[in-house]
């Protein structure tokens, strides 16, 4: 069933359009990487603060609120560029690609973690978590988002 969905996507107007264009894949890939950098920078800024490695005078909730639009713009950019990238080679490259599959697992886990546990911790004016809990959240966040990026990079080598 999943194989049919990937085949349909690659042969859809979107997949065909990207494949037939001379510049679309490269432009989408560049946008995807820039979006990942934007999202990663926003996430990392707050995670480094949670670890106590910088901006110690800045309240966590203020920094998280300031970084959130950048994180959301990066996430939206990743989705907007990632779907056509997937469509372009869905069946022929991504369907059986282990790093792609792992990237999607990391992405799902990172999104779930970011918009539940991490969000609750970073939006409170007075954190109820201990310093150790904040550091643990930051480490998990960095590991999950790093997994997304590393597995994304691994797609081309599989």
Secondary structure, DSSP 8 states (H G I E B T S, - for coil): -HHHHHHHHHTSHHHHHHHH-SSHHHHHHHHHHHHHHHHHHHHHHHHHHHHTSS-TTS-HHHHHHHHHHHHHHHHHHHHHHHHHHHHHTIIIIITT-HHHHHHHHHHHHHHHHIIIIIHHHHH-SS--S-HHHHHHHHHHHHHHHHHHHHHHHHHTT-
